[in-house]
């Protein structure tokens, strides 16, 4: 079965733009108190202050601590925090996708226990999908969960697990039955995993610059309670596919290296030469198009749709763009005369973004996997 790809023409509503001014005022207050001077992206105290504003789980039901606002209003908060470099990692994953999964599939007691702690910024989540031998091919996952009288015993490994070393919980995708000949997606189940359980160990997977973001998480006969199953046993492929629409469509998929574009504007100054002006114009136009596509997906999610193909396109285009951005900015600034302080700052931000760019392919699915999803959705494979 094939599907058409459509990006609904969405514009941010007035209430979202009003919220933008409130978020910018909050960011200014945080800058004044020195929050951003630390250079850290993980700051639980900051996340608790964001939670106190009601900005985590903004679109969730009020009974679980949410505000029942739109995905488009959440989009504005996310966008402003990304552009400013706010330290949101303590709550970002739970806000973006883990919370919605729990709302839809978790036991009611778990919802009432965990979701309010997410919205207050108290707990951090990570996503356990990729594995050493399967990478972004989620349906090849082999980490096994075996049913017992006590619950489920899990053995295996997850790799490239972002922020697991700081997280209290994981949404894990484990194999509970073999795949069938007709359906290789069959046999996977999602679980809520308490990362303090005995038998869980972590090993850091460092970036070339020494930063610690990714992890290898090993499960050695870990017992997970039966009520921590999320949704239907063996049928998590349907759930995981829907979850990826949240993970792959937001502005974080093209704004991770945005800071170098901001620095490029400073280096070029008010009167860039024709070559630099044309190059800058192209980058801004490309950024505008990706933003429109991303807001469209946010609007479709708010309308209850599952734009899996559209979100895959946003992730693919966004990753390629943000990976190339540092080198394009370097070339455009190469023949520019700027004051030493501005030039030094540009070089510092350039080096930072060049070193993080390679990892962007891994986060949220590789380019090859994403293009395969799109091709399959269009009936081309």
N, C-alpha and C positions, 0 to 999 in steps of 0.2 A: 504494500500500500504506500502511495506517495502523497505528499502534502505540498501545498503551495506555501511560499514564504511571504509573509505580509507584515510590515511594520505599521501599526496603527498610528495615524497622525495625532500625537499627544503633545499638548503644551501644559506647562506647569500652571496649576490654578492659583488664584490670588492668595489663598491661605498658605500655599507653599512659599510664595515669595515673601509674605509677611514673616513667616517662620525664619526665612533666610536672614533677615535683619536681626532677629533675636539671637540666632546662632552666631552671627558675626560679633555681636556685642559680648556674648559669652566667651568667644575666642579671644577677644581683646582683653577681657578681664583675666583670662588664663595667662596670656602673654605678660601682662603686668605683674602677675604673681610669680613669674619665672618658670612656669610649667614647661614651656617649649625649649628652654635653654638647656635642659638636661640631655637633649638629643636622643631620648629613649622613645620607643614606640609602644612599650608595654608599661602602663602606669595604672595600677588598680585604684589608686586614690582619685585619679582623674576620671576613671570610669564610674566610680561611685558618685562623683559630682554630676556627671552626665545623667546617671540614673535618677538622681534627685530632681533633675529638670523634667523627668518623664520622657526622655529621648531614647531610651533603650526599650525595644519592644513596642515602639510607637503605634504600630498597626494592630497589635494583639488585643484580644478581648480584655475588658477592664477587670474581669473576675480573676485574671492571672497577672495583673499588674500593668497591663497595657493601657493605651489611650484610645484605641479604636479609630486612629487616624488613617490616612491613606498611604499607600506605598510611595506616592509622589512626594508627600511631605517627608517621609523617611529618606527619600532620595536626596532632598535638599540638605538634610543634616549630614548625610554621608559625604556628599560632594564638598561641602564647606570644610569638613574635618580633613578630607584628603588633600585638598588644595593648601590648607594651612599646615599640614604635617602634624596634625594632632595625634597624641599617643593613644590610639583606640584599640590596640590589639587585645587588651584584656577582655573586651566585651564584643568585639566586632563579629566574630564567627557565630557566636550564639545569637546575636541580634539578627544577622543576615539569614542564617539557614537552620541552625540547630533548634532554636526556639520554635519556628514554624513546623518543623518535623515533630517535635514533642506535642505541640498543640493538636496536630492532626492524628497522631498515631499512639501517643503514650497513654499508659494507665492513668486514670483520673487522679489517684493519690500522688503519682509522680508529678503530674502537671501542677498540682497545688503546692507541692514542695519545692520543685526546682524552678519553675517559671518566674515566680516573684523574686527569687534570688538572682536570676538573670537580669530582670528589669532594674534591680537596685545596684547592679554592677558588682555583685559579690562573687560570682563564679565565672570561670573561663572554660570555654569548650574548644575542642579540636575535632577534626574529621579524620577517621581512620578508613580510608578507601584504598589508596595505592599500595602495591606490594612489590617486593624485590623482583619477582619474575613476571609481573603483569603490568606494572606502571599505570598508565592511564586507561588500560583496558580493564575496566572494573569488573566485567563479567568473567574474567579469568582468575578472579580472586580465589585463593586456596586456603587462607587461614580458616580453620575449621571450628565450628561450635557444635558440640555433641550433646544431645539431650540426656539428662540424668534425672534421678528422683529428686535431686537437690536443686536442679536448675539446668544450666548449660555450662559445659567445660570447653574453654577456648584455648587452642594451641596454634601458634604461627607468628607471623611478623607483618607489621605495617611499616611502610617506608615513605619518606618525604612528608611526614606528618608535621605540619606547621604548628608551632607553639605548644606542642604536647608537653614540653617540660614545664610549662607554666599553667597547664590546665588541670582542673579538677575532674572534668568529664570529657568523654569521647562519644561521638556517634559512630559506631563501628559497623562495617559491612563484612559479614562473615558467611562462610559457606556452611549450610546446614543440611544440604542434600546434593548429590551429584547432578550436574547438568544433564539434560535429556538430549537425545539425538535430534529431536525436532526443535528444541529451545535451549540454547546454551546459556540463556539468562536465568533459567530456572535454578532454584536451590540456594539463593542468597537471602539472608535475613539481616535486618538492621537491629542493633542493640544499643541501649544506653549503658555506657561502661563507666563505672566509678574507677578512676585511675589510681586510687589508693588501695585497690584490692591486691591481696598477695599474689605473686606470680607475674606481675607486670614490671618490666624493666625498660629503661630508655637509654639510647646511645645517641649523642649529638651527631648530626651531619652538617659540617661547617661549610659556609660559603668560602670562596677564594679569598675574601678579605678578612676571614676569621669570625664573621658574625654567626651567631647561633640562632637559627630559625627552624630549620628542618630537623627531624628526629627519626630514628628507627625505634619502633615500639615492639617489644617481644612479649608474647603471651605464653606462659608456661603453666598449663593446667589451671587456668584462671576460672573460678566459679562465678558465673553471673546469675543473679536471681531470675526466676522464670518471668516475673512481672516486668522485667526490664527489656523484654522483646518489644520492638516497635512495629506495629502493624502486623501483617500476615506472614507467617513463617513460609520461607522459600520463595516469596513473591516480592522481595525488596527491590527488584529491578524497576518495577513501576514507581515505587516511592523514590528511589535514588535518582531516576531520570527527572522526576518533577523537582527534586531538591536542587539539581544542577542548574535549573532555570534561574534560581536565586543566586547560586554561586557564580555563574558565568556572565551575568548581564549587567552588573552594576558599574559605576564609574571607577571603581578600584581596578577594573580591567583595562583602563587606558590612562589612568592618572598616577600610576606608581612612580614614574620618572618625570612627572610634570614639573618638578622644581627646576630642572635644567632649562626648560622653556622659559620659565619666569626669569631665570638668571640671564638667558640670552637676550631678552628684551632690555634688561639693564645694561648689558655690555654693548649692544648695538646703539643705544641712546635714542635721542629724539629725531635724528636725521641719518638713518642707515643708508648705505649706498643701494643702488638698484638691485644688485645681486642678493644682498642680505634682505632687503625689503620683500622681494619676490619669494625668497625661501621662507621667511617668517610668515608671509601671507598664506602660503601653501599649508604650513603646519597648523595655523589657526583654523583654516577652512576644514582640514581633515579632522581636527579636534571637534569642531562644531558638528560635523556629520555624525561622528561616533557618539557624541552626546545626545543628539536627537534620536539615534537608534536605541541608545540605552534608556532614555526616558520613555520611549515607546514601549519597551519591554516592561518597564516598571508599571506603566499604565495598564498593560495587558494582564500583569500579575494581579493588580488591584481589581480588575474586572473578572477575576477568577479563571483566566485562561492559563494554559501551560505552554508558553512559547519556547519550547525546547530548541527548535532549529534556529530561531531568531537569536536566542541567547548564545548559542554556539558561534554564530556569526559575529556577534559583538565581541566575544572572547578572542576569536581568531584574529579579527582585524585589529582589535585593541592591543593584543600581545605583540603582534608584528610591529605595530606603530610605536609602542612605548619602548620596545627593544632597540629599534633603529634611532629613536629620538636623540639620545646622547651623542651619537656620532654625527648626525645631521647638524645638531647645534654646534658641535665642535668645528665642523667645516664652515658653517656660516659665520662663525666668530673669528676664523683664522686670520683674516686680513683687517681686523678692526683694531683701532687704537682706543683703548679705554684707560681710565686712571688705574694705577696699580692695585688699589684696594678692591675695586669692582672686578678686575681681571682675576685676582687671587681667589675671590669668592666664587667666581664662575668655574675656575679650575677645580676647586674643592668639591663643588656640587657635581661637576662633570665626572670626576673620578668615582665618587660615591655611586652615581647612577650607572656608570659603565660596569662596576663590579656586581651590582644587583641585577642587571638586565638579563643575564643568562638564566636565572632561576624562574623568570616569569613564564617561560614555556612550560615548566612543570606544574606550576600552580593552576589548579582548575582544569587541567587536561591539556595534553600536548596538541600542537597544531595538526598533526597527522590524524589523531583520534577525532578531533573536532570536525575536520573536513570529511572524515568518514561518516560521522553522524549526519552531517548535512547531505552528503551524497546519498546515504541510505534513505533519508527522509524525502528526497526528491525522486526516489526510485531509480537511481543511477547505479546501485550495487545491491 
